[in-house]
Amino acid sequence: MGKAPNAQYERVYVFPLQTIKMDKATGIVTSVPSDAPDDYAALMDMKKDKKARAKYHITDEMVDPYDVVEIIEIPGLGRRAAADLCVKNKVKNQKDAKKLAEIKELVYKKGFYEGTMIVGPQKGKKVEDAKDAVRDAMIKSGEAAVYWEPDALVMSRTGDKCVVAFVDQWYLKYGLEEWREPILKHLNGTMDCF
């Protein structure tokens, strides 16, 4: 449970989402059931499945009062695009992968290029334009941090799986003199090479 920036609710909780890749980053993502079909399916699973709630130690109070929050209006799809399309296409649950993928493709593309923000400081702006402004404002206020990750598994030439760490820059500048002393100290003092 925590207070999320720009959230309508005073408290928000962490729920299981079966489509998250647990071998990338933290595995924790924001949930937008109005515009993300996987998120809507996960919310509905938690609302309908008491057994699943018990498995993840989720109480009724963590789920029942929460509903879809309208954030974006998409021409032809409305203000609850993902939620409405999941109902229309009879998505059963998070395991209904094919339908969820089809809905996601449509909603994400139309939402980004044609959608308009209907809440917050960017209200009235196109999502495509508002995205960077929201990101920049959240970074400036300390509510967010810049983060990058590869889209797919990255393997080294030796066949090892690579793990990416956030170091507040995209490219390492190997020629910087300020790196020399700490690196040499580490190599000569604490690192064992075989």
Contacts in CASP RR format, 6 or more apart in sequence:
PFRMAT RR
TARGET T0000
AUTHOR 0000-0000-0000
METHOD contacts of the structure
MODEL  1
MGKAPNAQYERVYVFPLQTIKMDKATGIVTSVPSDAPDDYAALMDMKKDK
KARAKYHITDEMVDPYDVVEIIEIPGLGRRAAADLCVKNKVKNQKDAKKL
AEIKELVYKKGFYEGTMIVGPQKGKKVEDAKDAVRDAMIKSGEAAVYWEP
DALVMSRTGDKCVVAFVDQWYLKYGLEEWREPILKHLNGTMDCF
1 11 0 8 1.000
1 12 0 8 1.000
1 13 0 8 1.000
1 14 0 8 1.000
1 62 0 8 1.000
2 11 0 8 1.000
2 12 0 8 1.000
2 13 0 8 1.000
3 10 0 8 1.000
3 11 0 8 1.000
3 12 0 8 1.000
4 12 0 8 1.000
4 30 0 8 1.000
5 138 0 8 1.000
5 141 0 8 1.000
5 143 0 8 1.000
5 144 0 8 1.000
6 120 0 8 1.000
6 134 0 8 1.000
6 138 0 8 1.000
8 69 0 8 1.000
8 119 0 8 1.000
9 66 0 8 1.000
9 69 0 8 1.000
13 58 0 8 1.000
13 62 0 8 1.000
13 63 0 8 1.000
14 28 0 8 1.000
15 31 0 8 1.000
15 42 0 8 1.000
15 43 0 8 1.000
15 46 0 8 1.000
15 56 0 8 1.000
15 58 0 8 1.000
15 63 0 8 1.000
16 42 0 8 1.000
16 46 0 8 1.000
16 52 0 8 1.000
16 56 0 8 1.000
17 29 0 8 1.000
17 31 0 8 1.000
17 38 0 8 1.000
17 39 0 8 1.000
17 42 0 8 1.000
17 94 0 8 1.000
18 42 0 8 1.000
18 94 0 8 1.000
18 95 0 8 1.000
19 38 0 8 1.000
19 94 0 8 1.000
19 97 0 8 1.000
19 100 0 8 1.000
20 27 0 8 1.000
20 29 0 8 1.000
21 27 0 8 1.000
23 153 0 8 1.000
24 149 0 8 1.000
25 147 0 8 1.000
25 149 0 8 1.000
31 39 0 8 1.000
31 42 0 8 1.000
31 43 0 8 1.000
32 39 0 8 1.000
32 69 0 8 1.000
32 71 0 8 1.000
32 82 0 8 1.000
33 39 0 8 1.000
33 40 0 8 1.000
33 42 0 8 1.000
33 43 0 8 1.000
33 68 0 8 1.000
33 69 0 8 1.000
33 82 0 8 1.000
33 83 0 8 1.000
34 40 0 8 1.000
34 68 0 8 1.000
34 69 0 8 1.000
34 70 0 8 1.000
34 71 0 8 1.000
34 72 0 8 1.000
34 79 0 8 1.000
34 80 0 8 1.000
34 81 0 8 1.000
34 82 0 8 1.000
34 83 0 8 1.000
35 71 0 8 1.000
35 72 0 8 1.000
35 74 0 8 1.000
35 81 0 8 1.000
35 82 0 8 1.000
35 107 0 8 1.000
35 108 0 8 1.000
35 111 0 8 1.000
36 82 0 8 1.000
36 104 0 8 1.000
36 107 0 8 1.000
36 108 0 8 1.000
37 82 0 8 1.000
37 85 0 8 1.000
37 86 0 8 1.000
37 91 0 8 1.000
37 99 0 8 1.000
37 100 0 8 1.000
37 103 0 8 1.000
37 104 0 8 1.000
37 107 0 8 1.000
38 94 0 8 1.000
38 100 0 8 1.000
38 104 0 8 1.000
39 82 0 8 1.000
40 68 0 8 1.000
40 82 0 8 1.000
40 83 0 8 1.000
40 86 0 8 1.000
40 91 0 8 1.000
41 86 0 8 1.000
41 91 0 8 1.000
41 93 0 8 1.000
41 94 0 8 1.000
41 96 0 8 1.000
41 100 0 8 1.000
42 94 0 8 1.000
43 63 0 8 1.000
43 66 0 8 1.000
43 68 0 8 1.000
44 86 0 8 1.000
44 93 0 8 1.000
45 52 0 8 1.000
45 93 0 8 1.000
45 94 0 8 1.000
46 52 0 8 1.000
46 53 0 8 1.000
46 58 0 8 1.000
46 63 0 8 1.000
47 63 0 8 1.000
47 64 0 8 1.000
52 58 0 8 1.000
53 59 0 8 1.000
53 60 0 8 1.000
53 63 0 8 1.000
68 80 0 8 1.000
68 83 0 8 1.000
70 79 0 8 1.000
70 80 0 8 1.000
70 118 0 8 1.000
70 119 0 8 1.000
71 79 0 8 1.000
71 117 0 8 1.000
71 118 0 8 1.000
71 119 0 8 1.000
72 79 0 8 1.000
72 81 0 8 1.000
72 111 0 8 1.000
72 115 0 8 1.000
72 116 0 8 1.000
72 117 0 8 1.000
72 118 0 8 1.000
72 127 0 8 1.000
73 79 0 8 1.000
73 115 0 8 1.000
73 116 0 8 1.000
73 118 0 8 1.000
74 81 0 8 1.000
74 107 0 8 1.000
74 110 0 8 1.000
74 111 0 8 1.000
74 114 0 8 1.000
74 115 0 8 1.000
75 110 0 8 1.000
75 114 0 8 1.000
75 115 0 8 1.000
77 84 0 8 1.000
77 85 0 8 1.000
77 106 0 8 1.000
77 107 0 8 1.000
77 110 0 8 1.000
77 111 0 8 1.000
78 84 0 8 1.000
79 118 0 8 1.000
81 107 0 8 1.000
81 110 0 8 1.000
81 111 0 8 1.000
82 103 0 8 1.000
82 104 0 8 1.000
82 107 0 8 1.000
85 103 0 8 1.000
85 106 0 8 1.000
85 107 0 8 1.000
86 99 0 8 1.000
86 100 0 8 1.000
86 103 0 8 1.000
89 99 0 8 1.000
89 102 0 8 1.000
89 103 0 8 1.000
90 99 0 8 1.000
91 99 0 8 1.000
91 100 0 8 1.000
91 103 0 8 1.000
94 100 0 8 1.000
111 127 0 8 1.000
112 127 0 8 1.000
112 128 0 8 1.000
112 131 0 8 1.000
113 126 0 8 1.000
113 127 0 8 1.000
113 128 0 8 1.000
114 126 0 8 1.000
115 126 0 8 1.000
115 127 0 8 1.000
115 128 0 8 1.000
116 124 0 8 1.000
116 125 0 8 1.000
116 126 0 8 1.000
116 127 0 8 1.000
117 123 0 8 1.000
117 124 0 8 1.000
117 125 0 8 1.000
117 126 0 8 1.000
117 127 0 8 1.000
117 130 0 8 1.000
118 124 0 8 1.000
121 133 0 8 1.000
121 134 0 8 1.000
121 137 0 8 1.000
122 129 0 8 1.000
122 130 0 8 1.000
122 133 0 8 1.000
122 134 0 8 1.000
125 133 0 8 1.000
135 144 0 8 1.000
138 144 0 8 1.000
139 145 0 8 1.000
139 146 0 8 1.000
145 166 0 8 1.000
146 166 0 8 1.000
146 168 0 8 1.000
147 166 0 8 1.000
148 164 0 8 1.000
148 166 0 8 1.000
148 170 0 8 1.000
149 164 0 8 1.000
150 164 0 8 1.000
153 161 0 8 1.000
154 161 0 8 1.000
154 162 0 8 1.000
154 164 0 8 1.000
155 161 0 8 1.000
155 162 0 8 1.000
156 162 0 8 1.000
173 179 0 8 1.000
187 193 0 8 1.000
END
